[in-house]
Amino acid sequence: MPLGEALRLAEGKELDLVEVSPTATPPVCRIMDYGKFRYLQKKKVQESRKNQTQVLVKEVKLGSRTSEHDIDFKVTHIRRFLEKKQRVKISVLFRGREITHPEIGRDILEKVVEKVQDMGAPEGQARLEGRNMSVLMVPR
């Protein structure tokens, strides 16, 4: 259909002539209400964002010289996060010369992971990142 005829047809229906596929030969056009189309597209995007879930990673930090009672206190927080189906990153911080004994941090992480084994599983091994040693716990 010639362009002039298509434009007259669209104006007669009080709608817009929208080019759908400009690369096709001949170009494909459509008669539609473009304002309504854009409104519906925006609504679809909002709806998809509303149904989206963000994965939250909570972080619990421990020192390499943290006492047993404080570790138990942090374990209750970790359990609460895992109950809410949140991932938890457990980090042991090393200050000063403590970094020369990474086995202490690894022992603390193993102890904590053992205490929350029923709620979640560790994702990989404990790894040293600068002055932190951390492990990621995923809810079961």
VMD Tcl script that draws the C-alpha trace (Angstrom):
set ca {
  {0.00 0.00 0.00}
  {1.43 3.43 -0.82}
  {2.52 5.66 2.08}
  {0.00 8.42 1.36}
  {-2.91 5.98 1.33}
  {-1.74 4.38 4.60}
  {-1.46 7.80 6.26}
  {-4.97 8.77 5.09}
  {-6.36 5.47 6.42}
  {-4.67 6.02 9.83}
  {-5.91 9.63 10.06}
  {-9.42 8.51 9.17}
  {-9.43 6.15 12.18}
  {-7.67 8.79 14.34}
  {-4.74 6.43 14.95}
  {-0.99 6.51 14.22}
  {0.96 4.84 11.42}
  {3.91 3.09 13.11}
  {6.83 1.53 11.24}
  {7.30 -1.97 12.68}
  {10.12 -3.36 10.52}
  {12.10 -0.73 8.60}
  {14.68 -3.24 7.26}
  {12.12 -5.42 5.44}
  {11.39 -4.82 1.76}
  {8.92 -3.21 1.55}
  {8.96 -1.69 5.11}
  {6.21 -3.05 7.38}
  {3.92 -0.51 9.08}
  {1.01 -0.84 11.48}
  {-1.99 1.34 12.29}
  {-2.27 1.67 16.08}
  {-2.66 4.07 19.00}
  {1.03 4.68 19.72}
  {0.44 6.46 23.06}
  {-1.56 3.51 24.36}
  {1.11 1.10 23.07}
  {3.88 2.93 24.97}
  {1.71 3.03 28.12}
  {1.14 -0.75 27.96}
  {4.86 -1.37 27.38}
  {5.73 0.70 30.47}
  {3.15 -1.24 32.53}
  {4.68 -4.57 31.40}
  {8.14 -3.42 32.50}
  {6.80 -2.29 35.90}
  {4.98 -5.60 36.37}
  {8.09 -7.62 35.56}
  {10.11 -5.54 38.07}
  {7.48 -6.12 40.74}
  {7.67 -9.90 40.33}
  {11.47 -9.86 40.41}
  {13.22 -11.03 43.58}
  {16.55 -9.57 44.58}
  {19.06 -11.93 46.07}
  {20.33 -10.37 49.28}
  {23.68 -11.38 50.68}
  {24.00 -10.64 54.38}
  {27.50 -10.44 55.82}
  {28.52 -11.46 59.33}
  {32.02 -10.37 60.37}
  {34.12 -12.06 63.02}
  {37.59 -11.30 64.30}
  {40.30 -13.94 64.49}
  {40.27 -13.59 68.30}
  {36.49 -13.59 68.77}
  {35.38 -15.41 71.94}
  {33.15 -18.51 71.93}
  {30.14 -16.65 73.35}
  {30.37 -13.94 70.67}
  {30.60 -16.62 67.96}
  {27.44 -18.27 69.34}
  {25.71 -14.88 69.29}
  {26.66 -14.38 65.62}
  {25.49 -17.93 64.81}
  {21.96 -16.99 65.95}
  {22.02 -14.09 63.47}
  {23.24 -16.41 60.70}
  {20.44 -18.87 61.49}
  {17.84 -16.08 61.33}
  {19.13 -14.97 57.91}
  {19.14 -18.53 56.57}
  {15.55 -19.06 57.81}
  {14.53 -16.05 55.68}
  {16.18 -17.76 52.66}
  {18.96 -15.18 52.47}
  {22.53 -15.99 51.55}
  {25.10 -15.24 54.26}
  {28.76 -14.35 53.80}
  {30.76 -15.18 56.93}
  {34.03 -13.24 57.13}
  {36.93 -13.47 59.53}
  {38.98 -10.26 59.68}
  {42.71 -10.33 60.38}
  {44.37 -7.31 61.99}
  {48.10 -6.62 61.99}
  {50.25 -9.74 62.35}
  {47.22 -12.05 62.72}
  {47.39 -12.63 58.94}
  {50.45 -14.84 59.49}
  {48.14 -17.49 61.06}
  {45.30 -18.05 58.57}
  {44.63 -21.49 60.08}
  {43.03 -19.77 63.11}
  {40.51 -18.04 60.84}
  {39.86 -21.26 58.94}
  {39.16 -23.07 62.24}
  {36.66 -20.38 63.27}
  {34.89 -20.59 59.90}
  {34.73 -24.39 60.09}
  {33.27 -24.13 63.60}
  {30.58 -21.68 62.48}
  {29.73 -23.70 59.36}
  {29.41 -26.83 61.51}
  {26.97 -25.04 63.86}
  {24.66 -23.95 61.00}
  {25.06 -27.10 58.86}
  {21.38 -28.05 59.36}
  {20.14 -24.66 58.02}
  {22.48 -24.06 55.09}
  {25.37 -25.37 53.05}
  {28.69 -23.66 52.33}
  {29.18 -22.65 48.71}
  {32.78 -23.63 48.08}
  {35.74 -23.54 50.44}
  {36.89 -20.71 52.69}
  {39.10 -18.36 50.69}
  {41.50 -15.63 51.69}
  {40.79 -12.23 50.10}
  {43.33 -9.69 51.28}
  {42.95 -9.48 55.07}
  {39.61 -11.33 55.10}
  {38.85 -15.01 54.96}
  {35.28 -15.74 53.97}
  {32.81 -18.44 53.03}
  {29.32 -18.07 51.51}
  {26.42 -19.98 53.09}
  {23.37 -20.84 50.97}
  {20.03 -21.79 52.60}
  {18.87 -25.40 52.19}
}
mol new
graphics top color blue
foreach p $ca { graphics top sphere $p radius 0.5 }
foreach p [lrange $ca 0 end-1] q [lrange $ca 1 end] { graphics top cylinder $p $q radius 0.2 }
display resetview
